[in-house]
């Protein structure tokens, strides 16, 4: 029952923190992350990360991305597929080169420096989705490009991760105790996206129509949850983030006639408990242990973590015809590392690519960059002279 009390405390704190964040003109996710920092090991140490909190956090990011998929415009995503690829590639190259070079300047080994670059090539779009939803900019050209680029970024990141581990003498990416080579990873991911097409085109509409005929309360919502969790599991199984699978599950359900019903039911479920715990989990991971002795390193790496994505992805957006302002919005939306950065740094520690001290410092940099990202995205959206077109408005 201790967990129930902890859950109650965190929900109360995140609700008020989100309220006061909005009152002060900040995204609500900032207040929720700060709750994790204040009550966690970084400050008062009232709450420690544990398996149950991690499960709630994992479900939270899955539901957040599922809701993001529900609110996305598939036609818009298709239209901005090419710009998204270019944005993703530019947003991978610049962090790898710049942050890897900075790590060498701080006397890291070549392999460790290269891996640090790979860590910060990743993007976690979940926080950007929360901010875009809050400011009604998810279903816009910028929002579609950010979402598409994040998916492509995820794939490139897995490939780079596999190459790094292979170069260190292993035979592939370690997942669940098994060795998987790069070719097999790519084959599995191609199969996943092939299956995703089938789900969007035929499987999801068929399952949703069946669910309506079941003599069970909320059967339509339950079936949408089954599709969401099933695709999240499948994405994780092929080396992608579960958030990617959940996002495409949301798109699949959104193409059916049950979109509004599912959206009306899933948002209260997600935001009542799971989504706030995802943001709290980021704060709980914060530690100031190495802040004093490595302040220069952490400050430089945090600055580069923000600038390399902002400039790299912004340049990619500009090259594909976006205005300077839209490029700034897209670059800001790609800064957050969140769970993708955490997963990559954890794999690096387990594979022997990072020392324990380096691991702790990089976790701190990831969290700092993740906290800065919503501020920058909000500022970019506020600077818009031509406000983003609202959902359902023709573009």
Secondary structure in CASP SS format (residue, H / E / C, confidence):
PFRMAT SS
TARGET T0000
AUTHOR 0000-0000-0000
METHOD secondary structure of the structure
MODEL  1
X C 1.00
X H 1.00
X H 1.00
X H 1.00
X H 1.00
X H 1.00
X H 1.00
X H 1.00
X H 1.00
X H 1.00
X H 1.00
X H 1.00
X H 1.00
X H 1.00
X H 1.00
X H 1.00
X H 1.00
X H 1.00
X H 1.00
X H 1.00
X H 1.00
X H 1.00
X H 1.00
X C 1.00
X C 1.00
X C 1.00
X C 1.00
X H 1.00
X H 1.00
X H 1.00
X H 1.00
X H 1.00
X H 1.00
X H 1.00
X H 1.00
X H 1.00
X H 1.00
X H 1.00
X H 1.00
X C 1.00
X C 1.00
X C 1.00
X C 1.00
X C 1.00
X C 1.00
X C 1.00
X C 1.00
X C 1.00
X C 1.00
X C 1.00
X H 1.00
X H 1.00
X H 1.00
X H 1.00
X H 1.00
X H 1.00
X H 1.00
X H 1.00
X H 1.00
X H 1.00
X H 1.00
X H 1.00
X H 1.00
X H 1.00
X H 1.00
X H 1.00
X H 1.00
X H 1.00
X H 1.00
X H 1.00
X C 1.00
X C 1.00
X C 1.00
X H 1.00
X H 1.00
X H 1.00
X H 1.00
X H 1.00
X H 1.00
X C 1.00
X H 1.00
X H 1.00
X H 1.00
X H 1.00
X H 1.00
X H 1.00
X H 1.00
X H 1.00
X H 1.00
X H 1.00
X H 1.00
X H 1.00
X H 1.00
X H 1.00
X H 1.00
X H 1.00
X H 1.00
X H 1.00
X H 1.00
X H 1.00
X H 1.00
X H 1.00
X H 1.00
X H 1.00
X H 1.00
X C 1.00
X C 1.00
X C 1.00
X C 1.00
X H 1.00
X H 1.00
X H 1.00
X H 1.00
X H 1.00
X H 1.00
X H 1.00
X H 1.00
X H 1.00
X H 1.00
X C 1.00
X C 1.00
X C 1.00
X C 1.00
X C 1.00
X C 1.00
X H 1.00
X H 1.00
X H 1.00
X H 1.00
X H 1.00
X H 1.00
X H 1.00
X H 1.00
X H 1.00
X C 1.00
X C 1.00
X C 1.00
X C 1.00
X C 1.00
X C 1.00
X H 1.00
X H 1.00
X H 1.00
X H 1.00
X H 1.00
X H 1.00
X H 1.00
X H 1.00
X H 1.00
X H 1.00
X H 1.00
X H 1.00
X H 1.00
X H 1.00
X H 1.00
X H 1.00
X H 1.00
X H 1.00
X H 1.00
X H 1.00
X H 1.00
X H 1.00
X H 1.00
X H 1.00
X H 1.00
X H 1.00
X H 1.00
X C 1.00
X C 1.00
X C 1.00
X C 1.00
X C 1.00
X E 1.00
X E 1.00
X E 1.00
X C 1.00
X C 1.00
X E 1.00
X E 1.00
X E 1.00
X C 1.00
X H 1.00
X H 1.00
X H 1.00
X H 1.00
X H 1.00
X H 1.00
X H 1.00
X H 1.00
X H 1.00
X H 1.00
X H 1.00
X H 1.00
X H 1.00
X H 1.00
X H 1.00
X H 1.00
X H 1.00
X H 1.00
X H 1.00
X H 1.00
X H 1.00
X H 1.00
X H 1.00
X H 1.00
X H 1.00
X H 1.00
X H 1.00
X H 1.00
X H 1.00
X H 1.00
X H 1.00
X H 1.00
X C 1.00
X C 1.00
X C 1.00
X C 1.00
X C 1.00
X H 1.00
X H 1.00
X H 1.00
X H 1.00
X H 1.00
X H 1.00
X H 1.00
X H 1.00
X H 1.00
X H 1.00
X H 1.00
X H 1.00
X H 1.00
X H 1.00
X H 1.00
X H 1.00
X H 1.00
X H 1.00
X H 1.00
X C 1.00
X C 1.00
X C 1.00
X C 1.00
X H 1.00
X H 1.00
X H 1.00
X H 1.00
X H 1.00
X H 1.00
X H 1.00
X H 1.00
X H 1.00
X H 1.00
X H 1.00
X H 1.00
X H 1.00
X C 1.00
X C 1.00
X C 1.00
X C 1.00
X H 1.00
X H 1.00
X H 1.00
X H 1.00
X H 1.00
X H 1.00
X H 1.00
X H 1.00
X H 1.00
X H 1.00
X H 1.00
X H 1.00
X H 1.00
X H 1.00
X H 1.00
X H 1.00
X H 1.00
X H 1.00
X H 1.00
X H 1.00
X H 1.00
X H 1.00
X H 1.00
X H 1.00
X H 1.00
X H 1.00
X C 1.00
X C 1.00
X C 1.00
X C 1.00
X C 1.00
X C 1.00
X C 1.00
X C 1.00
X C 1.00
X C 1.00
X H 1.00
X H 1.00
X H 1.00
X H 1.00
X H 1.00
X H 1.00
X H 1.00
X H 1.00
X H 1.00
X H 1.00
X H 1.00
X H 1.00
X H 1.00
X H 1.00
X H 1.00
X H 1.00
X H 1.00
X H 1.00
X H 1.00
X H 1.00
X H 1.00
X H 1.00
X H 1.00
X H 1.00
X H 1.00
X C 1.00
X C 1.00
X C 1.00
X C 1.00
X H 1.00
X H 1.00
X H 1.00
X H 1.00
X H 1.00
X H 1.00
X H 1.00
X H 1.00
X H 1.00
X H 1.00
X C 1.00
X C 1.00
X C 1.00
X C 1.00
X H 1.00
X H 1.00
X H 1.00
X H 1.00
X H 1.00
X H 1.00
X H 1.00
X H 1.00
X H 1.00
X H 1.00
X H 1.00
X H 1.00
X H 1.00
X C 1.00
X C 1.00
X C 1.00
X C 1.00
X C 1.00
X H 1.00
X H 1.00
X H 1.00
X H 1.00
X H 1.00
X H 1.00
X H 1.00
X H 1.00
X H 1.00
X H 1.00
X H 1.00
X H 1.00
X H 1.00
X H 1.00
X H 1.00
X H 1.00
X H 1.00
X H 1.00
X H 1.00
X H 1.00
X H 1.00
X H 1.00
X H 1.00
X H 1.00
X H 1.00
X H 1.00
X H 1.00
X C 1.00
X C 1.00
X C 1.00
X C 1.00
X C 1.00
X C 1.00
X C 1.00
X C 1.00
X C 1.00
X C 1.00
X C 1.00
X C 1.00
X C 1.00
END
